């Protein structure tokens, strides 16, 4: 008969302790399962605030991806917030908290315009209007259909000074490969709180009432005429001119002049 190998006492103790440790690990209390992180929309792009006429025009680009890099396919809306802060010469104690200004649907909004992936919202201050000499600060956040909000809110600020009145009597005359434009300075008196006219921007489009967002002029024109040589014969063009109240961006632009066609 073969005898089983004899284990010394220290070896038996070590084996016993190992079995006890394994038993404790196996009987350990399990934690609650961690739910997977839900991706949030990435922050909006190219958020800008600029004075347009007697209002502030806010523009931004919708995100196409989530913050984890995955495609954004369930964008629901944008939430726009505003804060009335002090202009540079005012005291900081006048600063106020951000409050919800508007909710803009991502698809077919009724309170904003959309061109491609760019949104535009006009803040005219409602019935109270906007106050000259006040700095208006804005935030915009993208929200998906699960209610998840992007963590990084884009911000933009502008010191409000009403833009000058628009020019008038815009006339467009077509030539061979050119369109000659002429107009008149604003006919009404410029209010004291408004910016004075420093020049003019010319805008062009291929449909009535729809003009490119970027002026075709390199900078504000001092004269009240312009020759557009970047056109083709047998094509109809639509033009408007805006008064400019500053010599550098962000421009203080007026409302559109009358539209001229050539």
C-alpha positions in Angstrom: 0.0 0.0 0.0 1.3 3.5 -1.0 1.2 6.1 1.7 0.1 9.7 0.9 2.8 12.2 1.2 3.2 13.7 4.6 2.8 17.5 4.8 4.5 19.4 7.4 2.5 21.7 9.7 3.7 25.0 8.2 2.7 23.9 4.7 -0.8 22.9 6.0 -1.2 26.3 7.6 -0.3 28.1 4.4 -2.8 26.0 2.4 -5.5 26.7 4.9 -4.9 30.5 4.8 -5.0 30.4 1.0 -8.3 28.6 1.0 -9.8 31.1 3.5 -8.6 34.1 1.4 -10.2 32.6 -1.7 -13.4 32.0 0.1 -13.5 35.6 1.3 -12.9 36.9 -2.3 -15.6 34.7 -3.6 -18.1 35.8 -1.0 -17.3 39.6 -1.4 -20.2 42.0 -1.9 -20.6 43.2 -5.5 -21.1 46.9 -6.2 -24.0 48.3 -8.3 -23.4 48.2 -12.1 -22.0 51.4 -13.5 -24.3 52.7 -16.3 -22.6 53.6 -19.6 -21.8 57.2 -20.1 -24.3 58.9 -22.5 -22.4 61.1 -25.0 -23.3 64.8 -25.0 -23.4 67.1 -28.1 -20.1 68.8 -28.8 -20.1 72.6 -28.2 -21.4 74.8 -31.0 -18.9 76.4 -33.3 -18.3 80.0 -34.5 -20.6 81.7 -32.0 -20.7 85.4 -32.6 -22.6 88.4 -31.4 -22.7 91.6 -33.5 -24.9 94.7 -33.5 -27.3 94.8 -36.5 -29.5 97.8 -36.8 -31.2 98.3 -33.4 -30.7 94.7 -32.3 -27.9 92.1 -31.8 -27.5 89.3 -34.3 -26.3 86.0 -32.9 -24.9 83.4 -35.2 -23.4 79.9 -34.6 -22.8 76.6 -36.4 -24.5 73.4 -35.3 -22.2 70.6 -34.1 -22.0 67.4 -36.2 -20.5 65.2 -33.5 -20.8 64.3 -29.9 -18.1 65.1 -27.3 -16.7 61.5 -27.7 -16.3 61.9 -31.4 -19.3 59.8 -32.4 -21.8 61.2 -35.0 -24.5 63.5 -33.5 -27.8 62.1 -34.9 -30.3 63.2 -32.2 -29.8 67.0 -31.9 -33.0 68.5 -30.5 -32.5 72.2 -29.8 -30.3 75.0 -28.7 -30.7 77.0 -25.5 -29.7 80.6 -25.7 -28.8 82.6 -22.5 -28.2 86.3 -22.0 -26.6 88.3 -19.3 -26.6 92.1 -19.0 -23.1 93.0 -17.9 -21.4 96.4 -17.4 -19.7 98.1 -20.2 -15.9 98.6 -19.6 -16.4 101.9 -17.9 -19.0 100.7 -15.5 -18.6 98.9 -12.1 -18.6 95.2 -11.9 -21.4 95.1 -9.2 -23.9 95.8 -12.0 -23.2 92.3 -13.5 -26.2 90.0 -13.5 -26.7 86.3 -13.8 -27.4 84.5 -17.1 -31.1 83.8 -17.8 -32.7 81.8 -20.6 -33.4 84.0 -23.6 -34.8 81.6 -26.2 -35.0 77.9 -27.1 -34.3 77.3 -30.8 -35.4 74.0 -32.4 -32.6 72.3 -34.4 -35.0 71.5 -37.2 -37.2 74.2 -38.8 -37.1 76.7 -36.0 -39.7 79.4 -36.0 -37.6 82.0 -34.1 -34.4 81.8 -36.0 -33.1 81.5 -39.6 -31.0 78.6 -40.9 -28.7 78.5 -43.8 -26.9 75.2 -44.2 -25.4 74.4 -40.8 -25.4 78.1 -39.6 -28.1 79.5 -37.3 -29.0 83.2 -36.8 -31.1 84.6 -34.0 -32.0 88.3 -33.7 -32.2 89.7 -30.1 -34.1 93.0 -30.2 -34.6 93.1 -26.4 -38.4 92.5 -26.7 -40.8 95.3 -25.7 -38.1 97.0 -23.5 -35.5 97.0 -26.3 -31.8 96.9 -25.8 -30.0 99.6 -23.8 -27.1 101.6 -25.2 -23.9 101.4 -23.2 -24.6 97.9 -21.9 -22.5 94.9 -22.6 -24.6 91.9 -23.5 -23.1 88.5 -22.9 -24.5 85.3 -24.4 -24.2 81.6 -24.0 -25.6 78.9 -26.3 -25.8 75.1 -25.6 -26.8 72.2 -27.8 -29.3 69.6 -26.4 -30.0 66.2 -27.7 -33.3 64.3 -27.6 -32.3 62.5 -24.3 -32.0 65.9 -22.6 -28.2 65.7 -22.4 -26.6 69.2 -22.7 -23.1 69.9 -24.0 -20.8 70.7 -21.1 -18.8 73.5 -22.8 -21.1 76.4 -23.4 -19.9 78.8 -26.2 -19.9 82.4 -25.2 -20.0 85.7 -27.0 -20.2 89.4 -25.9 -20.9 92.8 -27.5 -21.1 96.3 -26.2 -24.4 97.6 -27.6 -24.4 100.8 -29.5 -27.3 101.1 -32.1 -26.0 101.0 -35.7 -26.6 103.9 -38.0 -29.6 104.1 -40.3 -29.4 102.3 -43.7 -28.6 104.1 -47.0 -31.3 104.6 -49.6 -32.1 104.9 -53.3 -29.8 102.0 -54.3 -29.6 101.6 -58.1 -27.9 98.8 -60.0 -27.1 99.2 -63.7 -25.8 96.1 -65.7 -22.9 96.4 -68.2 -20.8 93.9 -70.0 -19.5 91.7 -67.2 -20.0 94.4 -64.6 -22.7 95.9 -62.4 -22.5 99.5 -61.4 -24.1 100.4 -58.1 -24.9 103.8 -56.7 -26.8 104.8 -53.5 -27.5 107.8 -51.2 -26.4 108.3 -47.6 -29.0 107.8 -44.8 -31.8 110.3 -45.3 -32.9 110.5 -41.7 -31.0 112.1 -38.8 -28.7 109.8 -36.9 -29.7 109.5 -33.3 -27.1 110.7 -30.8 -26.8 107.2 -29.2 -26.2 105.6 -32.6 -22.8 105.0 -34.3 -22.0 107.5 -37.1 -21.6 106.2 -40.6 -18.0 105.2 -41.3 -18.6 103.5 -44.7 -20.8 101.0 -46.5 -20.9 97.2 -47.1 -22.3 95.8 -50.3 -24.1 92.4 -50.3 -25.0 90.3 -53.3 -27.3 87.3 -53.9 -28.8 85.1 -56.6 -32.4 85.2 -55.2 -34.5 88.1 -54.0 -34.2 88.7 -50.3 -31.4 86.2 -49.9 -27.9 87.6 -49.9 -24.5 86.1 -49.0 -23.6 86.6 -45.4 -20.2 88.0 -46.3 -20.0 91.4 -48.1 -18.5 91.5 -51.6 -16.5 94.6 -50.6 -13.1 94.1 -48.9 -13.9 96.7 -46.3 -16.2 99.7 -45.7 -16.5 101.9 -48.7 -16.2 105.6 -48.2 -17.8 106.5 -51.5 -21.5 105.9 -52.4 -20.8 103.8 -55.5 -19.3 100.4 -56.3 -18.4 98.5 -59.5 -19.0 94.7 -59.2 -16.8 93.0 -61.8 -17.2 89.5 -60.4 -20.4 88.8 -62.3 -21.4 86.9 -65.4 -23.6 88.0 -68.3 -27.1 86.6 -68.5 -27.3 86.1 -64.7 -29.6 88.1 -62.4 -28.1 89.5 -59.2 -29.7 91.1 -56.2 -28.0 93.7 -54.1 -28.4 95.5 -50.8 -26.1 98.0 -49.0 -25.7 98.5 -45.3 -24.2 101.5 -43.4 -21.2 100.6 -41.2 -20.7 102.3 -37.8 -17.2 101.0 -37.1 -14.0 100.9 -39.0 -13.1 97.4 -37.9 -14.9 94.1 -37.0 -17.2 93.4 -35.4 -19.1 95.9 -37.6 -22.0 98.0 -36.5 -24.2 97.4 -39.5 -27.5 99.0 -40.3 -30.5 97.3 -41.7 -30.6 96.6 -45.5 -31.2 99.3 -48.0 -33.7 98.8 -50.7 -32.9 95.9 -52.9 -31.6 96.6 -56.5 -31.6 94.0 -59.3 -29.4 93.8 -62.4 
